Amino acid sequence: MPVTLDPDAAAVFKAFQESGRPPYETVSPAEARELYLKGRVVTNPEPPALDSVRPLAIPSPAGSIPARIYTPLKLRKANDLAPCLVFFHGGGWVIGDLDSHDVVCRKLADEGQLIVIAVDYRLAPEHKFPAAVDDAIAATKWIADHARQLGVDASRLTVGGDSAGGNLAAVVAISARDGNGPAIAGQVLIYPATDFAMTHPSHSEPETSLLLTHSVVKWFRDHYLNDAADAGDWRASPARANTLIGLPPAYVLTAGADPLRDEGDEYAGRLKEAGVAVTHRTFPGQFHGFFTMGKLLQQANVAASEIGAWLKALN
């Protein structure tokens, strides 16, 4: 479908083109991680003031999972416990960490007036699928089991993330519904990856081949999955789950100039068909990754405010 970038998004895309930054698929994962972190410095907005930000180590069968707890100045409490968003960062399961999404987590904590716990799951190719899934599920379980000591209301626990993190949040929600985890009150899926078939039209449209291109998605996939068979596993492709019935309410965000646009739109539609309460927000003039670029793209700040309002209305 025709895509026209918003003027500010077009300017940012042009700046990235002129910067001479090499495409991720031409460098090593370690080099890609460094490039990604450098980009955050340029694009992240000023963080809001919070009450506290502190490290957390979450035990799991595979070892300690680093995490970070964000507590805003204004915190919604009931019986001294607050709602909580467990957040999984994006980065194709290969790049990204607690620092790359630090400002995003601060903004969501501030906008939603809730505790945000960011989870630093294991990355590929050092740790192939399903290591990231296992960490995401284990961390969510542990947070729910230790909710009271964390100041969290376990009945108001949501999961969320962007891109690969949105994929993990969707998978955690399905896993929890199927009895492998705590009750999840809601899911925030920011331009999520939902289907490794990668055959939706948006994967082949030139208008979507911007910062995240189809070839970059393939590079991430090849580092993350063990083989082609993994693509059909619902833990990699949540759209392949037998049913989406019984999943928690969802906020699904998609961007027009994004290879993942169609699979995100389709997943939102299938959730609705399954009877799930869905808020589906589209940003037609933005590209994949815009949500973290609030210094340059005002629509990113609009999206953060809207997600915060949705979280407040949810619990």
N, C-alpha and C positions, 0 to 999 in steps of 0.2 A: 504494500500500500504506500502511497506517496507520503513522504516524511519531510517536513520543513523544520529545521532547528530554530529554536528561539534565538534571538540575536546574541544574547550573552553566551549561550551554549555554543553557537557558531564561533564566537570569538575565542572561547576556551579551547575548542577543538583546533582552531588555526594555530593558537599558541603552542599546543602540544606538538602539532605537525612541525612547526618551525624550530622547536627546541632540539631536534635531532636525537631525541630519546629512541634507542633501538626497540623494536617490537619484542615483547616478552619471548616469543617463540624462537628468537635468534640468540638468546642468552641462557645461562644456566639458572636453575631455580634460585640459587643463592644470590646471583646478580639481580634477578628479577625482584627478589625481596627487598634488596637495597634500593632499587629504582622506585619501587612502590612507596617505601617509607619516605624517600626524598620528595615525592610528589605530594604527599599528605601535608608537608610543611607549607607548601605553596598554596594549597587549596582549602585547607581546613579553616573554618571561621574562628573567631575568638571564643574560647570556652566560657560558659556561664560559671559564676561562683557557686560552689557546692559546700555543703556542710563538711563532707569528708570523702576522701578517696583512699582506699586501703587495699593492700594485696591480700590474696587468699590462696591457700593451697588445698585443692580438693583431692582426697585420696581416691584411687580407683584401682581395679585389678591390674591395669597396665602401668601404674605408677602415679605420681602426683601430677595433677593437672593445674597449671597456673591459672589464676582468675583474679578479677579485680572488682571490688564493691564500690559502687557510687551511691552516695546518699545526698539528696538535694537539701537546700535550705528549707524549702517548704515540702513537707512530707505528709501524705495522707495516711492517717493512722486510725485503726479501730482496735480497741483493747490493746493498745500499745504495739500493734503489729501493722506492717505496711504491705501494700501490694508490691510485687517484684516482677521485673522483666529479665529473663535469662537470655543474654544476647550472644549470638555467634557471628563473628566477623566474616566479611567476604574476602575473596582473593583466590577463587578457583581451587580451594583445598590445598594450594601450593604456596601462596604468599599471604601476607597480612598477619597481624598479631594484636596484642592488647594495645600497643602504642598506635598502630595505624588507625584504629577506630576509637581511640580515647575520647576525642572531642565529640564524636557522634554519641557515645554512651553518656557523656556529661549532658549533652543537649536533651537526650531522651529522658534522663533522670529528672532534669529541671522541668521540661515541658509536661511530663506525665506525673510529676510530683510523686514519684515512686522510687524504690531501690532498683538499680540496675546491676546485675552481676554479669560481667563479661567473661567468657570462657575461652581460654587459649588452647584449643584442641590440637592434637598432633597433625603435622602437615606431611603431604606427599612431596616428592617420591620416597623420602626416607620412611614414611609410614603410609602404606597404601590402604585403599578401601578394604575393610570398613573401619579403620582406626579412628577417623574423625567422627564417624557415627557412634562408635562405642564410647568415645570420650564425651560426646554431647549428651548421650543418654545417661551415662554414669554420673556426669556432673549435675544434670537436672534432678536425678533421683536423690543425690546426696544433698542438694540444696533443699529439696522438699523434706527430706528426713531430718534436717538440721534447721528447719525454717525458724523455729522459735528462738534459737540462740543467735540467729542472724537478724532477728527483728522482722522476720518475714511472715506474712499470713499465707500459709500453704494453700488455702482455698482461693487465693487471688494470685496464682502463679501463672505467668504467661511466658511464651518463648518467642524469639524473633531473631532476625538477622537479614543481611543483605547479600544477594547473589548466592555464593556457595553457603553462606550463613543462613539465607532463607531456605535453601535446600535442607540444611540440617534441622532447622526449626520445624519444617513440615514433616520431616522424618521422625523427629522426637514426638510430635503431636500424634502421629499415626501409631508409633510404638506404644505411647502411653495409653491411647484408646484401647489397644489390643492387650492391655494388662501388663505391659513391661515398663511400668513407670507410674509416676504420680498423676493425679488429675490435673489437666491443663485447662486454664480458664480462657485462654485466647492465644492466637498466633499472629505475629506481624511478619509478613513475607514481602520483603523489599526486592523488587525485580528478581524473583527466585529462579534458580535452575531447577526444573522439575522433570525433565525427560532427556536422557542421554542419547535418544534416537537422533536428535539434532536435525530433524527433517522438516520442521515447520518453515513456512515461507520466509519468515523474518530472518532465518539463518542464511538466506541466499540473496537478500535484497541489498544492493549497494548502499542504500541510505542508512542501513544499520551497521555497516562495516566501518565503525569509527574507532573509539578507544578500545572497545572489546570487539574483536573481529571473529568471524567463524574459525579462522585458523588458530587464533589464540585460545578459543574454547576447546578446540581439538588438542592443543598443547596441554592445557589443564587436564583434560580427560585422560590423555595418554599417561600423564604423570600420576593421576589419582587412581584409576582403575587398574586391576590386574590383567584383565583380558576383556574381550568383547562380551562375554557372557554376563559380566558384572553390570552392564548397561541395562539389562532386563530385571535386575534386582530392585525391588521397590525402595530399599534402603539407599540406593544410588539415584533412582528415578522414582520419586514419590508418586508421580502420575501413573505408575504401573501398579500401585496398590489395588487390591481386589475391589475395594469399595472405599469411598470417602465419607460414607454415612457415619454419623456419630462423632465427627471431629469438632473441636471447639470453634467458636466464632473467629473469623479471620479478617485481617486488614491486608489486602493485597495491592501492592504498588507496582505499576509497570511503566516503562518509558518507551516512547515512540521509536526512537532511533537505537534500538537494542536488539541484538540477535535473539535474546531470550524473551522478547516481547510476546510472541504468539503463544509460547508454552505457558507463560505466566497468565495471560488472558484466559487461555483454555482451562488452566487449573482453577482459576477463580470461578469460571462458569461451571465447571464440574462440581465444585464445592457447593455452589448455589443449588444445582440440580439435586445434590445429595441432601438438601435441607439444612445446610450449614448457613448461619447468618454471616454474610460477607459484605464488607465495604471494599469495593474495587475502585481504586483511584489511578487514573492514567495521567501521565505528563507527556503529551504527544510531541512536544518540542525539545525534549531532553534525551540524553544518551545514557547508556549503562554506566553506572558509577557516579552519577551526578549527586546522589544523596550525601556524599561525604564532602562536597565541594562548596559549602556554604559561604566561604569567603568570596567566591567568584560567581556563584549561581544562587540568586535569591529564592528560586523555586525549591532548592534544597532545604532552606529554612522554613518555607511554607509547609513542605512535607513533614518536617520534624514537628512543627506545631500541630499539624493535623493528626499525626500519629499520637502525640501527647494527649490531644483531646479525645481521640478514640479510646485510649487506655483509661482515661478518667471516666468516660461513659461506661466502659466495660466493667470496671470494678473500683 
